[in-house]
Amino acid sequence: MTPSQIMDFKYKRAGAVRRQISKIDKAKDIRVRLVGKVVEKYNESLLLEDESGKREIKMDSSTIQSINIGENIRVFCRVLEDELIVELLQDMNNLDLDLYKKAFFS
């Protein structure tokens, strides 16, 4: 395939848009990326909190076992009706959250 053929491929994956939890629009957003603190863990989900609110994120139980309450994480999620399904999770404990907020949400 040539580069132009790749760019014209009709089944492109939607990019994950940077959002705050309260700004997720289930009518428009397909994929989102969120940064926040884990405040609770359940069997197949966790509760993520940022300065704008809290949201339950669904994921498999083996992934949840590797996460601790109080950790800062970034999640790339698929938005499905009223659910957020994790596709990728990153440890963000070394991130300066204040600088992150100033850079992206000021």
N, C-alpha and C positions, 0 to 999 in steps of 0.2 A: 504494500500500500504506500502510496505517496503521502506526504504531509497534508496536501489539500484533500485527499480522500479521507484521511483520518479526521480532519476538522469537519467534514461534511457527513460524517457517520450519523445516522438519524437517531440512534439510541444513546444519547449522551446522559451520563449520570449527573444529576443536579448537585451543585456544590453545597457544602454546609455553610450557612450564613451565620456570622457571629451575632449572638443575641444575648440579651439579659432575659432571665426567666419570665418576667412580667410582659415582655414584648413579643413573645412567641405568638404568631398568628396562624392558627391551624388551617385557615382558609387559603393562605398564601405560601407558608413555609413547607418545604418538602424535607429538607435536612437542616439541622441547626447545630451550632457548636456553642457549648456553655462552659463557663468556668465558675466553680463554686466550691463550697465546703460540704463534705458529707456530714449530715446531722443525724441520720438514722439509717439502719440497715434492716432489710426484711429478707425473706427466703429468696425471692426472685426480683427484688428491686431495692433501690435506695432512695433516700430523700436528699436532694441537693439544694443548697441555699446560696443565693447571692444577695447583694444588697437590695434587689428589687422584689424578692420573694423566694418561695420554695416550690419544688416540683418533684414528683416521683418519676424516677427513671427505671425502666424495666431492663433487666439483663439476666444472664444465666447465673445460677447459684455458685458455680465455681469461680466466676469472676468476682462476685460479691465477697467471697471468702478472702480474697487477696487485698481487699480495701479495708481501711480502718476508719472509724468515726473520727472526725476532726481533720481528716486529710483534705488538701486542696487537689481537685482533679479538673481535667477538661474532658468533656464527653462530646462526641460527634453522634448525633441521634437522628433517627428517622422519625418524622412527625406523622402519626397515624391517628386520626380522629382526636380522641382525648388522651392518647398514650404517646410517650416518647420511648423509643426502642434504641438502646445503645448499639452503635456499630464499631466505635473505637473509643478507648479510654486511655488518658495519659495522666501520669503523676505530675502535678504542678506544685508540689510542696516548696520548691525553691523559687517560685515565681514571686516577684514583688507585686502583690495584688493592688496596692495603691497606685503604683506606676501603670499597671495594666489598665485600671479604671480610668486614669487620666488620659492615657493614650487612645483608648477606644470608646469611652462613654462620656466624655466631657463636652 
